[in-house]
Amino acid sequence: MRAAGAVSAQTVAVVGATGLVGGTLLRVLEERRFPVRELRLLASTRSSGARLRFRGQELDVRNAELAALEGADLVFFAAAAELSRSLAPAAAERGAVVIDKSGAWRMQEGVPLVVPEVNGAALRGHRGLIACPNCTTIGFVMALEPIRRAAGLRSVVVTTLQAVSGAGREGVEELEGHDHGVFPRRIAGNVVPQCESFREDGYTTEEAKLLHETRKILDLPELAVSMTCVRVPVVAGHSAAILVETERPLAPAEAEEALRAFPGVVVLSGNEYLTPAEIAGRDEVFVGRVRRDPGHPNRLWLWQVADNLRKGAATNAVQIAEALLNTGPL
Ligand SMILES: NC(=O)c1ccc[n+]([C@@H]2O[C@H](COP(=O)([O-])OP(=O)(O)OC[C@H]3O[C@@H](n4cnc5c(N)ncnc54)[C@H](OP(=O)(O)O)[C@@H]3O)[C@@H](O)[C@H]2O)c1
């Protein structure tokens, strides 16, 4: 793998460009005027012949293979984890900085797992491969970190309400009536307390990601996090009801103040809140309904919502690339 260094974003590749995250990445790169000299779009052989627009130009979609990544400075992986496992290390060895959206490398030692506002310093010393957290984890840690800085964290209990787009294009199609077998029960007009598959301990793989990724990002390996992940018939936007126990008592107004001061977080005061339909397409993480647990002075309830395809995926990945560009050699 390459030595630690900055991105000189000239030649950029997006693996999985035809997918929900890949398509959002293209929009975010355009919107944020990310410096790109050459853009390569890659997907599976199913997409051969497809063309996608970027900055007013139609670009061919190529087959995702190592040869197509030769000479790339920056590669975003937004495809299947198996593909990241097979191609990402080789791309990094050839000198690219890889930002991976899949779950392939997140818990790998030596691979930074980064939400720039929370643990951007973890990028220092990267070895060419950087992981982007799960879409649920990103909104969650963005809400927890300001509280942790204000009063310390003792434990967290969370129930997430996750949009179907979190399961990719086929998840959205399944809500529209196609049967791809993505969800374990009918999702239209329903709620399903199972995201992905069950492990032996009774938690789902999605719940395990939320626990372990949160601990890694916050660098709190023992943090008590207890979670239930629920799929809901919403197209975009993951929500979470969070009960956080702090080390020291924190009044709701103080918590709101800490959240308000944190970059990328928008706070709704008092009884106010936002819903997935209201924040779709936005990059911020929204927190509302901050209130004290009636049974405990150190516990607060929060309602948190973020667009899983934007801050939960594409925007966070582009922010990582921007951080590498802005700071020079890390
Ligand atoms: N959706 C979210 O909210 C979200 C958030 C965070 C992370 N992620 C992760 O991001 C990745 C992409 O998710 P998505 O929601 O964008 O999925 P998606 O809509 O199903 O798109 C998948 C993309 O991967 C490509 N692909 C799949 N298998 C491939 C293969 N064998 N070779 C080359 N390309 C292949 C597809 O190409 P074709 O069009 O040719 O099939 C498509 O471009 C996944 O790892 C997912 O876990 C998703």
The ligand as an ORCA input file, in Angstrom:
! r2SCAN-3c Opt
* xyz 0 1
  N     -27.658      2.776      0.356
  C     -27.136      3.313      1.434
  O     -27.788      4.091      2.157
  C     -25.728      2.999      1.807
  C     -25.141      3.752      2.809
  C     -23.842      3.475      3.211
  C     -23.157      2.463      2.580
  N     -23.740      1.741      1.574
  C     -22.917      0.714      0.906
  O     -22.566      1.251     -0.371
  C     -22.496      0.207     -1.336
  C     -23.443      0.526     -2.498
  O     -24.757      0.601     -2.004
  P     -25.982      1.094     -2.907
  O     -27.084      1.363     -1.944
  O     -25.555      2.153     -3.842
  O     -26.332     -0.241     -3.743
  P     -27.055     -0.367     -5.161
  O     -27.983      0.756     -5.389
  O     -27.608     -1.740     -5.163
  O     -25.869     -0.254     -6.214
  C     -24.838     -1.216     -6.241
  C     -23.750     -0.761     -7.192
  O     -22.691     -1.711     -7.143
  C     -22.460     -2.218     -8.443
  N     -22.056     -3.632     -8.340
  C     -22.685     -4.607     -7.661
  N     -22.004     -5.769     -7.823
  C     -20.943     -5.488     -8.610
  C     -19.881     -6.257     -9.149
  N     -19.768     -7.556     -8.903
  N     -18.963     -5.639     -9.938
  C     -19.061     -4.316    -10.194
  N     -20.055     -3.533     -9.723
  C     -20.972     -4.118     -8.927
  C     -23.789     -2.067     -9.174
  O     -23.560     -2.094    -10.562
  P     -24.737     -2.516    -11.604
  O     -25.623     -1.312    -11.739
  O     -23.974     -2.795    -12.838
  O     -25.433     -3.697    -11.022
  C     -24.205     -0.694     -8.640
  O     -23.481      0.315     -9.303
  C     -22.839     -1.079     -0.590
  O     -21.648     -1.700     -0.151
  C     -23.621     -0.592      0.608
  O     -23.540     -1.472      1.704
  C     -25.008      1.993      1.174
*
